Amino acid sequence: MARRAPSFPQPATLVDVAIFAVRDGALNVLLVRRAEGPDEPFPGHWALPGGYVDVDRDANLDACARRKLAEKTGVASPYLEQLGSWGSATRDPRGWSATHVFFALVSLGSAPLEKGANASDVGWFDVEQVLASAPLAFDHGEILRAAVERLRGKVEYTSLPAFLLDEPFTLPELQQAYEVVLGRPVDKSGFRTRMLSADFLVETGQVPRGTNRPPMGYRLKDRSGPVVFPRTFSPRSG
């Protein structure tokens, strides 16, 4: 059945994704460089990967987000969550637009980057450096800041940082991921107790880490979503 044209103006509808990884001991975000050209808004600027919803290909917003990630970066995220929506008559010089934003978490081992679609380049960038100095296209700076705040808030009481690690991982590696995202240390003994009592990890056997006593390796029992803890983390004492 053919679609009837709407009798009212429709804004451009997009999906953008803030995709995070831990790289060189820092929280990084994946950015794409916009193509140069007279018809391109913000030519040459860095931006979050995303694009227009394709009504013939995208069954829903989640499908659009995953398609855009694959097209522009080659990344398939193991964790994707909707963040919120931004829309106005001024965020895009081409006219009224609304974007539905997701944030995603990947391990670097699962994220070989490939530039594609209308992205002229793609790369990982330190989140703090981007927020402090780099002007992003459109309102993506504001969106990135909101995504970082949401991620850090959820990490306080969930197992989300485990999605940033290649499996198998060790408990010290998981603790480091928490500390990188939170931007502060957490208590080691309390951390270990919380992780092992939450029943979301499966032992995989000892893993080589260049030590005399190889540590135990772990993987996630269920990758469909994070585990929620009964209380938030406390900073490491001392």
C-alpha positions in Angstrom: 0.0 0.0 0.0 1.4 3.3 -1.1 2.1 5.9 1.6 0.1 9.1 1.4 2.0 12.4 1.7 1.3 14.1 5.0 -0.8 17.2 4.9 1.5 19.0 7.3 5.2 20.0 7.2 7.6 17.3 8.5 11.0 18.1 10.2 14.1 16.1 9.2 14.3 13.1 11.5 17.8 11.8 12.4 19.5 9.4 14.7 23.0 10.2 16.3 25.1 7.9 18.5 27.7 8.8 21.1 29.8 5.7 21.2 32.4 5.2 24.0 35.4 3.0 24.6 38.3 3.0 27.0 41.6 3.8 25.2 45.0 4.5 26.7 43.6 4.8 30.1 41.0 7.4 29.2 37.3 7.5 28.2 37.2 8.0 24.4 34.3 8.9 22.0 34.1 8.0 18.4 33.8 10.9 16.0 33.5 11.2 12.2 34.7 14.1 10.1 32.1 15.6 7.9 32.7 15.8 4.2 33.8 19.0 2.5 31.4 20.6 0.0 29.3 23.6 -0.7 26.0 21.9 0.3 27.4 20.3 3.4 26.7 22.0 6.8 29.7 22.2 9.0 32.1 20.9 6.3 35.3 19.3 7.7 34.0 19.5 11.3 34.0 16.5 13.6 30.6 15.1 14.7 28.9 12.2 16.3 28.1 9.4 13.8 24.5 9.4 12.6 22.2 10.4 9.9 18.6 10.4 8.5 16.0 7.8 9.3 15.2 5.7 6.3 11.5 4.8 6.5 11.9 1.9 4.0 14.9 0.3 5.8 14.6 1.2 9.5 12.0 -0.6 11.5 12.6 1.6 14.5 15.1 4.1 15.9 17.3 1.4 17.4 17.6 -0.2 13.9 18.5 3.2 12.4 21.2 3.7 15.1 22.8 0.3 14.4 22.7 0.9 10.6 24.3 4.3 10.8 27.0 3.0 13.1 27.8 0.2 10.7 27.7 2.4 7.6 29.8 5.3 8.9 32.3 3.5 11.2 32.1 -0.3 10.7 31.3 -0.6 14.4 28.6 -3.0 15.8 28.0 -2.1 19.5 27.3 -4.7 22.1 25.4 -2.2 24.2 23.1 0.6 22.9 20.7 2.7 24.9 18.5 5.7 23.9 19.7 8.9 25.5 17.1 11.5 24.5 15.9 13.8 21.7 17.1 17.2 20.5 15.1 19.3 18.0 14.8 22.9 16.9 14.6 25.2 13.9 18.2 26.3 14.4 20.3 23.2 15.1 20.8 22.5 11.4 21.2 25.3 8.8 19.2 23.3 6.3 16.0 23.7 8.4 13.9 22.3 11.3 15.3 18.9 12.4 15.0 16.5 15.3 17.6 13.9 16.3 17.0 10.9 18.6 20.3 10.2 20.3 21.7 6.9 21.6 24.9 6.1 23.5 26.8 2.9 22.9 29.7 1.1 24.6 32.2 -1.1 22.8 35.5 -2.8 23.5 38.4 -1.7 21.3 38.9 -5.3 20.2 35.4 -5.4 18.7 35.6 -2.0 17.0 37.8 -1.9 13.9 37.1 1.5 12.4 36.1 1.9 8.8 35.1 5.3 7.3 32.0 5.3 5.1 28.9 7.0 3.9 29.6 10.8 3.9 32.3 10.6 6.6 35.7 11.7 5.3 37.5 10.3 8.4 36.8 8.5 11.7 38.7 8.3 14.9 38.7 7.9 18.7 39.1 11.1 20.8 39.6 11.7 24.5 36.2 12.8 25.9 37.6 15.4 28.3 39.7 17.0 25.5 36.8 17.2 23.1 34.5 18.7 25.8 37.2 21.3 26.7 38.3 22.5 23.3 36.9 20.9 20.2 33.8 22.6 18.6 31.7 19.8 17.2 29.2 20.1 14.3 25.5 21.1 15.0 24.7 20.7 18.7 26.8 17.6 19.1 28.9 19.2 21.9 25.8 19.6 24.0 24.7 16.1 23.2 28.1 14.6 24.0 28.1 16.3 27.4 24.7 14.9 28.2 25.8 11.4 27.1 28.8 11.5 29.4 26.7 12.7 32.3 24.2 9.9 31.7 26.9 7.3 31.4 28.7 8.4 34.6 25.5 8.5 36.5 24.5 5.0 35.5 28.0 3.6 36.1 27.6 4.6 39.8 25.1 1.8 40.3 25.3 -0.7 37.3 27.7 -3.1 35.6 27.9 -1.0 32.4 31.8 -0.7 32.3 32.0 -4.4 31.7 30.7 -3.7 28.2 33.9 -1.7 27.5 36.2 -4.7 28.0 37.3 -7.5 25.8 36.5 -10.9 27.3 38.0 -12.5 29.3 38.8 -9.7 31.6 40.2 -9.6 35.2 38.7 -7.8 38.2 41.5 -5.3 38.3 40.8 -4.5 34.6 37.1 -4.1 35.4 37.9 -1.8 38.3 40.1 0.3 36.1 37.3 0.7 33.6 35.0 1.9 36.4 37.6 4.4 37.5 38.2 5.7 34.0 34.6 6.3 33.4 33.9 7.8 36.8 37.1 9.9 36.8 37.9 8.8 40.4 39.2 5.8 42.3 36.9 3.2 44.0 37.7 1.0 47.0 39.4 -2.2 45.9 38.1 -4.6 48.5 34.5 -3.2 48.3 34.7 -3.3 44.6 35.6 -7.0 44.5 32.9 -7.9 46.9 30.3 -6.1 45.0 31.3 -7.6 41.6 31.4 -11.2 42.8 28.2 -11.0 44.9 26.1 -9.5 42.0 26.1 -12.8 40.1 26.7 -11.3 36.6 30.2 -12.7 36.0 31.2 -16.2 34.9 34.7 -17.5 35.5 36.7 -18.4 32.4 39.9 -19.7 34.1 43.2 -18.1 34.7 44.4 -15.7 32.0 48.0 -14.7 31.2 48.8 -11.2 32.3 52.6 -11.4 32.7 52.5 -12.2 36.5 53.8 -15.2 38.4 50.2 -15.9 39.5 47.8 -15.5 36.6 44.6 -13.8 37.7 41.1 -15.3 37.1 39.4 -14.2 33.9 35.7 -13.4 33.6 33.0 -12.9 31.1 29.5 -11.5 31.3 26.7 -14.1 32.1 24.2 -12.0 30.2 25.0 -9.3 27.6 21.4 -8.1 27.1 21.8 -5.4 29.7 23.6 -4.2 32.8 23.0 -5.4 36.4 21.7 -2.8 38.8 23.5 -2.6 42.2 21.6 -1.8 45.4 23.8 1.2 46.2 26.3 3.6 44.5 30.1 3.4 44.7 32.1 5.2 47.3 35.5 6.8 46.5 38.6 4.9 47.6 39.7 5.9 51.1 43.3 6.9 51.7 
